[in-house]
Amino acid sequence: METTETFESLVRAEFTPKTTYLNTASNGLLPARTVAALHEAALLRAEGRPLTPLFEDVEACRAAYARIAGVPVTRVAAGASVAAHSGVIAASLPAGAEVLTAEDDFTSVLNPFHVRGDLKVRAVPLERVAESVRPDTALVAVSAAQSADGRVADLAALREAARAHGARTYVDFSQAAGWLPMDADAYDFTATVSFKWLLGPHGAAFLTVPEDLGGLTPLLAGWVAAERPWDSCYGPVGELAHSARRFDLTHALFTYAGLRRSLELIEELGVAAVHAHDVALAERFRAGLATLGHAPVSAPGSAIVSVPGLGGRQPGLSRAGIEVSDRAGNLRASFHLFNTSADVDRLLDALSG
């Protein structure tokens, strides 16, 4: 566990924002070490040097994410988007299967199940997902934290309800991995992108699957999904990887070069310490909103705070150097490790005017 002093010194060394940046739910800031790694990766290509280190970065990222997610590395696939991972899971379901989802969840979690056309997709309010699982539910698909307003799913209740009815579980941790301690081993499938709370560049997304690979067909498999990739560049892949790597998509090498350093920072700080820091700032903001007469969407324990009716303030706040989001008319502020209490207070001061 990092001390407060070490936590703060590591963060100060890595981040130099030019704004009051409270928008990690859209994109996380890149640490200095990540920017340096991206620059070095680009130089490899520009100077014609071997790209071997970039392929090593992919495997280092896979291992680091496995540690953060709490699963063996053999259960982690490295892809490009949550939508692609959702699509592979959707394709594995038999016609007529019921998929239970949360109303207005993020599109990448939902749409692949809808476009099948022959699945029964049922949406209920997030708070009712666990109680809505029934014997004919084949899969429960939900985000750990809602993108629109930060509400955190009752994952323990969801998991128990699914188990009781023989349903599988698919949890998107895109708005949670990096600040919310996670145990991917507790679910059949999980996914997350890397460019939000994991502080990486765009272009990488991880999928976790069961030890038995969950009955998924690697529909998007190319040469990197082979047990011996460099021997599988031509013709059909003769032998798919024996691990979750069979679900890999061709790697965006520059992205993984940078992401490796971002994940190192997350591990150095510790997710538990990041969680405590982020949630404390969110609670400070919620308390300040109350004094201003504003009631945020109820999302206890979340690093994301959404305030109904204030979304229209976003352009003016941006002009003032405060970056937040407007989501469906709500002002969404999201707090991460590089933020301070001064950032919270500046936003509150701006909203009071």
C-alpha positions in Angstrom: 0.0 0.0 0.0 1.4 3.4 -1.0 1.6 6.1 1.6 -0.2 9.4 0.9 3.1 11.1 0.3 4.3 8.5 -2.2 0.9 8.5 -4.0 1.0 12.3 -4.4 4.6 12.4 -5.5 4.1 9.7 -8.1 1.0 11.5 -9.5 2.8 14.9 -9.6 5.6 13.4 -11.5 3.3 11.9 -14.2 0.6 14.5 -14.8 0.8 18.2 -15.8 -2.8 19.1 -16.9 -3.3 22.5 -18.4 -7.0 22.5 -17.4 -9.1 21.4 -14.4 -9.7 18.0 -16.0 -12.7 16.2 -14.5 -13.7 14.1 -17.5 -12.0 10.7 -17.1 -15.3 9.0 -17.9 -14.7 10.2 -21.4 -10.9 9.9 -21.7 -8.2 9.5 -19.0 -5.1 11.7 -19.1 -1.9 10.1 -20.3 0.9 9.8 -17.8 4.3 11.2 -18.8 5.8 7.8 -18.9 3.1 6.7 -21.4 3.8 9.7 -23.6 7.5 8.9 -23.6 6.8 5.3 -24.6 4.5 6.3 -27.4 7.2 8.6 -28.7 9.8 5.8 -28.6 7.4 3.4 -30.3 6.9 5.9 -33.1 10.7 6.3 -33.5 11.1 2.5 -33.9 8.9 2.8 -37.0 10.4 6.0 -38.2 14.0 4.7 -37.9 13.4 1.3 -39.3 14.4 -0.6 -36.1 12.9 -4.0 -35.2 9.4 -3.9 -33.7 10.0 -6.8 -31.3 9.7 -4.6 -28.2 6.2 -3.6 -29.2 5.0 -7.2 -29.4 6.6 -7.7 -25.9 4.5 -4.8 -24.7 1.3 -6.5 -25.7 2.1 -9.5 -23.5 3.2 -7.2 -20.6 -0.1 -5.4 -20.9 -2.0 -8.7 -20.9 -0.2 -9.8 -17.7 -0.7 -6.5 -15.9 -4.4 -6.4 -16.7 -4.8 -10.0 -15.5 -3.3 -9.0 -12.2 -5.6 -6.0 -12.0 -8.6 -8.1 -13.0 -7.7 -10.9 -10.7 -7.6 -13.7 -13.2 -4.8 -15.9 -14.7 -3.2 -14.4 -17.8 -4.5 -17.3 -19.9 -8.0 -16.0 -19.5 -7.3 -12.5 -21.0 -7.8 -11.6 -24.6 -6.4 -8.4 -26.1 -8.7 -6.7 -28.5 -9.8 -3.3 -29.8 -13.2 -2.5 -28.5 -15.9 -3.6 -26.1 -18.4 -3.8 -29.0 -16.2 -6.4 -30.7 -16.0 -8.5 -27.5 -19.8 -8.1 -27.0 -20.3 -9.3 -30.6 -18.3 -12.5 -30.0 -20.4 -13.2 -26.9 -23.6 -12.4 -28.7 -22.7 -14.8 -31.5 -22.3 -17.7 -29.1 -26.0 -17.6 -27.9 -28.6 -19.8 -29.4 -31.5 -18.3 -31.3 -34.3 -17.3 -28.9 -32.0 -16.9 -25.9 -32.9 -14.2 -23.4 -30.4 -11.5 -22.6 -31.1 -9.3 -19.6 -29.7 -5.8 -19.7 -29.9 -2.5 -17.8 -32.0 0.3 -19.4 -29.9 2.8 -21.2 -26.6 1.1 -20.6 -23.7 1.9 -22.9 -24.4 1.0 -26.5 -21.3 -1.2 -26.9 -22.7 -3.5 -24.3 -26.2 -3.7 -25.7 -26.2 -3.3 -29.5 -24.4 -6.5 -30.5 -27.2 -8.5 -28.9 -29.9 -6.4 -30.6 -28.5 -6.7 -34.1 -28.6 -10.5 -33.9 -32.4 -10.1 -34.5 -33.2 -13.6 -33.1 -32.4 -13.0 -29.4 -34.9 -11.8 -26.7 -33.2 -8.8 -25.2 -35.0 -7.5 -22.1 -34.1 -4.2 -20.4 -35.0 -3.3 -16.9 -33.8 -0.5 -14.5 -30.3 -1.0 -13.2 -31.6 -1.4 -9.7 -33.9 -4.2 -10.7 -31.4 -6.3 -12.7 -30.8 -8.9 -10.0 -34.4 -9.4 -9.2 -35.3 -9.7 -12.9 -33.2 -12.7 -13.6 -35.5 -15.7 -14.4 -35.1 -19.3 -15.3 -35.1 -18.7 -19.1 -32.4 -15.9 -18.8 -29.3 -17.1 -20.7 -27.1 -14.1 -20.1 -27.0 -11.0 -17.9 -25.1 -8.2 -19.6 -24.4 -5.0 -17.6 -21.8 -2.3 -17.0 -20.2 -2.3 -13.6 -20.6 1.5 -13.5 -23.0 3.4 -15.8 -21.4 5.7 -18.3 -24.2 8.2 -18.2 -24.5 8.8 -14.5 -22.0 6.7 -12.5 -24.4 4.4 -10.8 -22.7 1.2 -9.7 -24.4 -2.1 -10.3 -25.0 -4.4 -7.3 -22.7 -7.0 -8.9 -22.8 -9.4 -5.9 -26.6 -9.6 -6.1 -26.5 -9.9 -9.9 -24.0 -12.7 -9.7 -26.0 -14.7 -7.1 -29.2 -14.3 -9.0 -27.6 -15.4 -12.2 -26.1 -18.4 -10.5 -29.4 -19.4 -9.0 -31.1 -19.4 -12.4 -28.2 -20.9 -14.4 -27.6 -17.7 -16.4 -24.2 -16.5 -17.5 -22.8 -13.1 -16.7 -21.1 -10.4 -18.8 -19.9 -7.3 -17.1 -18.3 -4.2 -18.8 -15.8 -2.6 -16.5 -14.9 0.2 -18.8 -16.1 2.9 -16.3 -14.7 1.0 -13.3 -11.4 -0.8 -14.0 -8.6 1.3 -12.6 -10.6 2.8 -9.7 -13.1 0.1 -8.6 -11.5 -3.1 -7.3 -12.6 -5.9 -9.5 -12.7 -9.6 -9.5 -13.2 -10.8 -13.0 -13.1 -14.4 -11.8 -16.6 -13.9 -10.4 -18.2 -13.5 -13.8 -18.2 -15.6 -17.0 -17.1 -12.7 -19.2 -15.9 -9.2 -18.6 -14.6 -6.5 -20.9 -13.0 -3.1 -20.6 -11.4 -0.4 -22.7 -8.1 1.0 -21.8 -8.4 4.7 -22.5 -10.5 5.8 -19.5 -9.6 4.9 -15.9 -6.6 2.7 -17.0 -5.0 5.9 -18.5 -4.0 4.3 -21.8 -4.3 5.4 -25.4 -7.3 4.5 -27.5 -7.2 1.2 -29.4 -7.1 -1.5 -26.8 -9.8 -3.4 -24.9 -9.5 -6.6 -22.8 -11.9 -9.5 -22.6 -11.8 -12.2 -19.9 -13.3 -15.6 -20.4 -13.7 -18.8 -18.2 -10.9 -21.4 -18.1 -12.9 -23.5 -20.6 -13.2 -20.4 -22.9 -16.9 -20.2 -22.4 -18.0 -21.9 -25.6 -17.1 -18.8 -27.7 -16.2 -19.1 -31.3 -13.2 -16.8 -32.3 -15.1 -15.2 -35.2 -12.7 -12.4 -35.6 -9.5 -14.5 -35.3 -6.5 -13.7 -37.5 -2.9 -14.8 -37.3 -2.4 -13.4 -33.8 -5.0 -15.8 -32.5 -2.9 -18.8 -33.4 -1.0 -20.9 -30.9 2.1 -20.1 -33.0 1.3 -16.7 -34.6 4.4 -16.2 -36.7 3.9 -19.7 -38.2 0.3 -18.8 -39.0 0.6 -15.9 -41.3 -0.6 -17.6 -44.5 -3.7 -19.8 -45.1 -6.2 -20.8 -42.4 -4.9 -20.9 -38.9 -4.1 -24.6 -38.2 -4.1 -24.4 -34.4 -5.8 -21.7 -32.4 -4.2 -20.5 -29.2 -5.1 -22.8 -26.3 -5.8 -19.8 -24.1 -8.0 -16.7 -24.4 -5.5 -15.3 -26.8 -7.5 -17.1 -29.5 -9.9 -14.1 -29.2 -7.2 -11.5 -29.8 -7.6 -9.0 -32.5 -4.6 -7.6 -34.5 -2.8 -5.5 -31.9 -2.5 -1.7 -32.2 1.1 -1.9 -31.3 1.7 1.8 -30.4 -1.3 1.7 -28.1 0.1 -1.2 -26.1 3.5 0.4 -25.9 1.9 3.3 -24.1 -0.6 1.2 -22.1 2.1 -0.9 -20.6 3.4 2.2 -18.8 0.0 3.3 -17.7 -0.8 -0.1 -16.2 2.5 0.0 -14.4 1.5 3.2 -12.8 -1.9 1.9 -11.7 -0.2 -1.1 -10.1 2.4 1.0 -8.4 -0.3 3.2 -6.8 -2.7 0.3 -6.1 -6.3 0.2 -7.1 -7.4 0.3 -3.5 -5.6 3.6 -3.0 -6.9 5.0 -6.2 -10.4 4.0 -5.2 -10.2 5.8 -1.9 -8.8 8.9 -3.5 -11.3 9.1 -6.3 -14.4 8.3 -4.2 -13.4 10.9 -1.6 -13.2 13.6 -4.2 -16.6 12.5 -5.6 -18.1 12.7 -2.1 -16.6 16.2 -1.6 -18.3 17.3 -4.8 -21.7 15.7 -3.8 -21.5 17.5 -0.4 -20.7 20.8 -2.1 -23.6 20.4 -4.6 -26.0 20.0 -1.6 -24.9 23.4 -0.3 -25.7 24.9 -3.7 -29.1 23.3 -3.8 -28.3 20.7 -6.4 -29.2 17.0 -6.1 -27.0 14.6 -8.2 -28.1 11.2 -9.4 -27.9 8.8 -6.5 -24.7 6.8 -7.1 -23.1 6.2 -3.7 -19.5 4.9 -3.8 -19.0 6.0 -7.4 -16.2 8.2 -8.8 -18.7 9.6 -11.3 -21.2 12.3 -10.3 -24.0 13.3 -12.6 -26.1 16.4 -11.9 -29.5 16.7 -13.6 -30.3 19.9 -15.4 -26.8 21.3 -15.4 -25.5 19.8 -18.7 -26.0 23.1 -20.4 -23.2 24.6 -18.3 -20.6 22.4 -19.9 -19.5 24.8 -22.8 -19.1 27.7 -20.4 -17.1 25.6 -18.0 -14.8 24.4 -20.8 -14.2 28.0 -21.8 -13.2 28.6 -18.2 -10.7 25.7 -18.3 -12.9 23.1 -16.4 -13.5 20.0 -18.5 -16.6 18.0 -17.7 -19.3 16.3 -19.9 -22.9 17.0 -20.9 -24.7 13.6 -20.9 -28.5 13.8 -21.7 -28.8 17.2 -20.1 -26.8 16.2 -17.0 -23.5 17.6 -16.0 -21.1 14.6 -15.5 -17.9 15.1 -13.5 -15.5 12.2 -13.0 -12.7 12.1 -10.6 -9.4 10.2 -10.9 -6.0 10.0 -9.3 -4.6 13.2 -10.8 -7.4 15.3 -9.4 -7.3 17.2 -6.1 -9.7 18.8 -3.7 -8.8 22.1 -5.3 -10.2 20.8 -8.6 -13.5 20.0 -6.8 -13.7 23.4 -5.2 -13.0 25.2 -8.4 -15.9 23.4 -10.1 -18.2 24.1 -7.2 -17.2 27.8 -7.3 -17.9 28.0 -11.0 -21.3 26.4 -10.5 -22.2 28.8 -7.8 -21.9 31.7 -10.1 
